[in-house]
Amino acid sequence: MAAKPRKDRAVALIDQFLQHRKMEQTQDYLSRGRRFADCDAGQLNDGWVSAVRSWLARKDPARERTMDDLAAELELRGCEPPYEAVKQELAARFAAIEKVEQTEVGRKFARQIATFMRAAPEPAVEQHPRLAAAEADVNARDKRRHDSAARIAAISRLSGAEYGDAGWARNPPLHV
């Protein structure tokens, strides 16, 4: 029975972290002038799908920012990006990542969540000892070494591995 409450706390913490990241990305987009404000919803959706595919083909900061900005504009309008349109491509990309790299990505993601927990005024969930160990391990690695893989891992987890197919609608993936 103890496993269920622990898993529930972990899911709640991940949800809280992802919501915080979404807020930061939206604030960043607003601070840079809301470049997609004049686009209609169809253009935003098509642009986001195109931006994700472009980012998957070649990851670079400009492509990532475009993808994030389109998602932020959709979010500001109360819409979700069309995750279903790229779900298979994201899952295929995640499946292509080697298990060792997936483990490193998971550790980095855990470190980011641990950092978020320490920064929060009142942490919602106690820090797990394995989370602290993962954070220490990842701190020794280059900060940007596996950013792309971390995003894919987080998106893939939310695509069905953790939440089932309803996870996309309830917890849209963010770029971790």
C-alpha positions in Angstrom: 0.0 0.0 0.0 2.9 2.4 0.7 3.9 2.3 -3.0 0.6 4.0 -4.1 0.9 7.1 -1.9 4.6 7.5 -2.9 3.7 7.3 -6.6 0.9 9.8 -6.0 3.3 12.2 -4.4 5.8 11.7 -7.2 3.2 12.4 -9.8 2.0 15.5 -8.0 5.5 16.8 -7.7 6.2 16.2 -11.4 2.9 17.9 -12.3 3.8 20.9 -10.1 7.3 21.1 -11.6 6.0 21.0 -15.2 3.4 23.7 -14.4 6.2 25.8 -13.0 8.3 25.3 -16.2 5.2 26.2 -18.3 4.8 29.4 -16.4 8.5 30.3 -16.8 8.3 29.7 -20.5 5.2 31.8 -20.9 6.8 34.7 -18.9 9.9 34.5 -21.1 7.7 34.6 -24.2 5.8 37.6 -22.9 9.0 39.5 -22.0 10.2 39.1 -25.5 7.1 40.7 -27.1 4.7 38.0 -28.0 5.7 37.5 -31.6 2.8 35.2 -32.5 0.0 37.4 -31.2 -1.3 38.2 -34.6 -1.6 34.5 -35.7 -5.0 32.7 -35.6 -5.4 29.4 -33.8 -5.0 27.3 -37.0 -1.7 29.0 -37.8 -0.5 28.5 -34.3 -1.4 24.8 -34.3 0.2 24.2 -37.7 3.3 26.2 -36.7 3.7 24.3 -33.5 3.5 20.9 -35.2 6.0 22.1 -37.8 8.3 23.6 -35.1 8.3 20.3 -33.2 9.2 18.3 -36.3 11.9 20.8 -37.2 13.3 20.6 -33.6 13.2 16.8 -33.7 15.2 16.9 -37.0 17.8 19.2 -35.7 17.9 20.5 -32.2 19.1 24.0 -31.7 18.1 26.9 -29.5 16.3 28.9 -32.2 14.0 25.9 -33.1 13.4 25.2 -29.5 12.5 28.8 -28.7 10.0 28.8 -31.7 8.4 25.7 -30.4 8.2 27.0 -26.9 6.8 30.4 -28.1 4.1 28.9 -30.1 3.1 26.7 -27.2 3.1 29.7 -24.9 0.9 31.7 -27.3 -1.6 28.8 -27.5 -1.5 28.6 -23.7 -2.2 32.3 -23.3 -5.3 31.8 -25.4 -6.5 28.9 -23.3 -5.6 26.3 -25.9 -3.3 23.3 -25.8 -0.8 22.5 -28.5 -1.8 19.6 -30.7 0.3 17.0 -29.0 -1.6 14.1 -30.7 -0.3 15.3 -34.1 3.3 14.6 -33.1 2.8 11.9 -30.4 4.1 9.1 -32.7 7.2 11.0 -33.8 8.1 11.9 -30.2 7.6 8.3 -29.1 9.7 7.0 -31.9 12.5 9.4 -31.1 12.4 8.4 -27.4 12.5 4.7 -28.4 15.6 5.4 -30.4 17.5 6.7 -27.4 19.8 4.1 -25.8 18.9 2.8 -22.3 22.1 4.4 -20.8 21.2 7.8 -22.1 17.6 7.3 -20.9 19.0 6.7 -17.4 21.1 9.8 -17.5 18.1 11.8 -18.7 16.0 10.5 -15.9 18.7 11.5 -13.4 18.9 15.0 -14.8 15.1 15.3 -14.7 15.2 14.2 -11.1 17.9 16.9 -10.4 15.8 19.6 -11.9 12.8 18.5 -9.8 15.0 18.5 -6.7 16.2 22.0 -7.5 12.6 23.1 -7.9 11.7 21.6 -4.6 14.4 23.4 -2.8 13.5 26.7 -4.4 9.8 26.3 -3.5 8.8 28.2 -0.3 6.8 25.3 1.0 7.6 22.0 -0.7 4.6 19.9 -1.5 6.4 16.7 -1.3 9.3 15.4 0.8 12.6 14.9 -1.1 13.3 11.2 -1.7 16.9 10.0 -0.9 17.2 8.6 -4.4 16.3 12.0 -5.8 19.2 13.6 -3.9 21.6 10.9 -5.1 20.5 11.4 -8.7 21.0 15.1 -8.3 24.5 14.7 -7.0 25.3 12.3 -9.8 23.9 14.6 -12.5 25.7 17.7 -11.1 29.0 16.1 -12.2 27.8 16.1 -15.8 27.7 18.9 -18.3 24.6 20.9 -17.8 23.4 20.9 -21.4 24.7 17.5 -22.5 21.3 15.8 -22.7 18.7 18.6 -22.7 17.1 17.3 -25.9 16.9 13.8 -24.6 15.4 15.0 -21.3 12.7 16.8 -23.2 11.9 13.8 -25.3 11.9 11.6 -22.2 9.5 13.8 -20.3 7.2 14.2 -23.2 7.3 10.5 -23.9 6.5 9.7 -20.2 3.5 12.0 -20.3 2.4 10.5 -23.6 1.2 7.3 -22.1 3.9 5.6 -20.1 2.9 7.2 -16.8 -0.6 8.5 -17.3 -2.1 6.4 -20.1 -3.4 8.1 -23.2 -5.4 10.6 -21.2 -2.1 12.0 -19.8 -1.7 14.1 -22.9 -4.9 16.0 -22.4 -4.5 16.3 -18.6 -0.7 16.9 -18.4 0.7 18.3 -21.7 4.4 17.8 -22.0 6.7 20.6 -21.6 10.3 21.1 -22.6 12.3 20.1 -19.8 
